[in-house]
Amino acid sequence: MMIEKVFTQFPLLHTTSLTLKKIEASHVEDLFAIYDNNKVFEFCGIIPKHNLQTVQKMIGHFERDFKKKSRIKWGIFEASHSNKLVGIIEAMDFNQKVNMVTIGYYLAEDFWGKGIATKAVEMVVNYLIEEVQVNRIQAEVMPLNEPSKKVLLKNGFINEGLLRQATLWSGKGVVDLEIYGLLKEDYVSHSKRGWDKTHL
């Protein structure tokens, strides 16, 4: 794992449809709209925030986590609205001994069901495996969170099983979690299948 690739300079990722970039103070209204919506965090271990000042302080926390090399949060921006924050995707728990990273993501409710999360996960997976040389990427999903499972399966992740009453999540108590994993070898074969379909 080349962790310095992530934390030396904030990595900017973009395609024709999406840009993943640093969340700035100017995005606070959009960030508040995400954190103020209880439905966004129904299946997340995150407590919604209903105070603008609290959300404002969180942007500084994002920066602190980045400087500590513990977590990176990308803002998800649609290319057509380059300064409209529509969601967040993050990478955390950088385990260099195992060469493994955990990801998580959430979108503003108005942008659900448009394939944005699927594309953002694809971008981060490509970056982590191709650029950072990560071998394993995993995600923890509450069993009822069907949309999130679909996002992962579309990106080649494998459902590795259920951890029963295994984790304490903020605002949820002790919960069951399904573990989805993607190894570099899975990524290569998934990418090849996608290429084969495109070139039939």
C-alpha positions as CSV (number, residue, x, y, z in Angstrom):
1,M,0.0,0.0,0.0
2,M,1.3,3.4,-1.0
3,I,-0.5,5.4,1.6
4,E,1.4,8.6,0.9
5,K,-0.4,8.7,-2.5
6,V,-3.6,9.4,-0.5
7,F,-2.4,11.7,2.3
8,T,0.4,13.8,0.8
9,Q,-1.9,15.9,-1.4
10,F,-5.7,15.5,-1.4
11,P,-6.4,13.3,-4.4
12,L,-8.8,14.7,-7.0
13,L,-10.7,12.1,-8.9
14,H,-12.9,12.8,-11.9
15,T,-14.8,11.3,-14.8
16,T,-17.1,12.9,-17.4
17,S,-20.1,12.6,-15.0
18,L,-18.6,13.0,-11.5
19,T,-15.8,14.7,-9.6
20,L,-14.6,13.6,-6.1
21,K,-12.8,16.4,-4.3
22,K,-12.2,18.0,-1.0
23,I,-15.1,19.4,1.0
24,E,-14.6,23.1,1.6
25,A,-16.3,25.7,3.9
26,S,-18.2,26.9,0.8
27,H,-20.1,23.6,0.7
28,V,-21.5,23.9,4.2
29,E,-25.1,24.4,3.1
30,D,-25.1,21.3,0.9
31,L,-23.3,19.4,3.7
32,F,-25.9,20.5,6.2
33,A,-28.8,19.4,3.8
34,I,-27.2,15.9,3.8
35,Y,-26.6,15.6,7.6
36,D,-30.0,17.2,8.5
37,N,-31.9,14.4,6.8
38,N,-32.6,11.5,9.1
39,K,-33.5,9.2,6.1
40,V,-29.9,9.5,4.8
41,F,-28.5,7.9,7.9
42,E,-31.3,5.3,8.5
43,F,-28.8,2.5,7.8
44,C,-25.5,4.2,8.8
45,G,-23.6,4.4,12.1
46,I,-23.8,8.2,11.9
47,I,-26.1,10.4,13.9
48,P,-27.8,13.2,11.9
49,K,-26.8,16.8,12.7
50,H,-29.5,19.4,12.9
51,N,-27.4,22.4,13.7
52,L,-25.6,24.3,11.0
53,Q,-22.7,25.4,13.3
54,T,-22.1,21.7,14.2
55,V,-21.9,20.8,10.5
56,Q,-19.6,23.7,9.9
57,K,-17.1,22.4,12.5
58,M,-17.2,19.0,10.9
59,I,-15.4,20.3,7.9
60,G,-12.4,21.0,10.1
61,H,-12.7,17.5,11.5
62,F,-12.5,16.1,8.0
63,E,-9.3,18.0,7.5
64,R,-7.9,16.8,10.9
65,D,-8.6,13.2,10.0
66,F,-6.8,13.7,6.7
67,K,-3.8,15.2,8.3
68,K,-3.7,12.3,10.8
69,K,-3.8,9.9,7.8
70,S,-6.7,8.0,9.4
71,R,-9.6,8.9,7.0
72,I,-10.3,10.7,3.7
73,K,-13.7,12.0,2.9
74,W,-14.3,13.0,-0.7
75,G,-17.2,15.2,-1.6
76,I,-19.2,13.8,-4.6
77,F,-20.0,16.4,-7.2
78,E,-21.9,16.0,-10.4
79,A,-19.9,17.3,-13.4
80,S,-22.9,19.4,-14.5
81,H,-23.1,21.1,-11.1
82,S,-19.4,21.4,-10.2
83,N,-19.9,23.1,-6.9
84,K,-23.1,21.2,-5.8
85,L,-22.2,18.6,-3.1
86,V,-24.5,15.6,-3.6
87,G,-22.8,13.1,-1.3
88,I,-19.8,11.8,0.5
89,I,-17.6,8.8,0.0
90,E,-14.8,7.9,2.4
91,A,-11.9,5.6,2.9
92,M,-10.8,4.7,6.4
93,D,-9.1,2.1,8.6
94,F,-6.0,1.9,6.4
95,N,-4.5,-1.4,7.6
96,Q,-1.0,-1.4,6.0
97,K,-0.1,-4.8,7.5
98,V,-3.0,-6.5,5.8
99,N,-3.1,-4.0,2.9
100,M,-6.8,-3.4,3.4
101,V,-9.1,-0.3,3.5
102,T,-12.7,0.1,4.5
103,I,-15.1,2.4,2.5
104,G,-18.4,4.0,3.2
105,Y,-20.7,6.4,1.3
106,Y,-24.0,8.3,1.5
107,L,-25.9,10.7,-0.8
108,A,-28.3,13.6,-0.4
109,E,-31.9,12.1,-0.7
110,D,-32.6,14.1,-3.9
111,F,-29.8,12.2,-5.7
112,W,-30.8,8.6,-4.8
113,G,-31.4,6.1,-7.5
114,K,-29.4,7.8,-10.2
115,G,-26.3,5.6,-10.2
116,I,-24.2,8.2,-8.5
117,A,-23.1,6.0,-5.6
118,T,-22.3,3.1,-7.9
119,K,-20.1,5.4,-10.0
120,A,-18.4,7.0,-7.0
121,V,-17.5,3.6,-5.6
122,E,-16.1,2.5,-8.9
123,M,-13.9,5.6,-9.0
124,V,-12.6,5.1,-5.5
125,V,-12.0,1.4,-6.0
126,N,-10.1,2.1,-9.2
127,Y,-8.0,4.7,-7.4
128,L,-7.2,2.6,-4.3
129,I,-6.3,-0.5,-6.3
130,E,-4.6,1.0,-9.3
131,E,-2.8,4.0,-7.7
132,V,-2.5,3.2,-4.0
133,Q,-1.9,-0.6,-4.6
134,V,-4.5,-1.7,-2.0
135,N,-5.2,-5.5,-2.1
136,R,-8.5,-5.6,-0.2
137,I,-11.4,-3.1,0.1
138,Q,-14.3,-3.9,2.3
139,A,-17.6,-2.3,3.3
140,E,-19.9,-3.0,6.2
141,V,-23.7,-2.9,5.4
142,M,-26.7,-3.2,7.6
143,P,-28.8,-6.2,6.4
144,L,-31.8,-4.0,5.5
145,N,-29.8,-1.6,3.3
146,E,-30.6,-3.1,0.0
147,P,-29.6,-0.1,-2.2
148,S,-26.1,-0.1,-0.7
149,K,-25.7,-3.8,-1.3
150,K,-26.6,-3.4,-5.0
151,V,-23.9,-0.6,-5.3
152,L,-21.3,-3.0,-4.0
153,L,-22.3,-6.0,-6.0
154,K,-22.3,-3.9,-9.2
155,N,-18.7,-3.1,-8.4
156,G,-17.7,-6.7,-8.1
157,F,-17.8,-6.9,-4.3
158,I,-18.6,-10.3,-2.8
159,N,-20.9,-10.8,0.2
160,E,-18.6,-12.6,2.7
161,G,-21.2,-13.2,5.4
162,L,-23.1,-11.8,8.4
163,L,-21.5,-10.7,11.6
164,R,-24.3,-11.1,14.2
165,Q,-24.6,-8.4,17.0
166,A,-20.9,-7.7,16.4
167,T,-20.6,-3.9,16.2
168,L,-21.7,-0.8,18.2
169,W,-22.9,1.9,15.8
170,S,-23.7,5.4,16.9
171,G,-27.4,5.9,17.3
172,K,-28.2,2.3,16.4
173,G,-26.8,0.3,19.4
174,V,-25.3,-3.2,18.7
175,V,-26.1,-4.2,15.2
176,D,-25.7,-7.1,12.7
177,L,-23.5,-6.2,9.7
178,E,-23.0,-7.9,6.4
179,I,-19.4,-7.7,5.2
180,Y,-18.7,-7.1,1.5
181,G,-15.1,-7.5,0.2
182,L,-13.2,-6.9,-3.0
183,L,-9.7,-8.3,-3.6
184,K,-7.4,-7.1,-6.3
185,E,-7.9,-10.4,-8.1
186,D,-11.7,-9.9,-8.0
187,Y,-11.3,-6.4,-9.3
188,V,-9.1,-7.6,-12.2
189,S,-11.6,-10.3,-13.2
190,H,-14.6,-7.9,-12.7
191,S,-12.9,-5.3,-14.9
192,K,-12.2,-7.9,-17.6
193,R,-15.8,-9.1,-17.6
194,G,-16.9,-5.5,-18.0
195,W,-14.5,-5.1,-20.9
196,D,-15.7,-8.3,-22.6
197,K,-19.3,-7.1,-22.4
198,T,-18.3,-3.7,-23.9
199,H,-16.5,-5.3,-26.8
200,L,-18.9,-8.1,-27.7
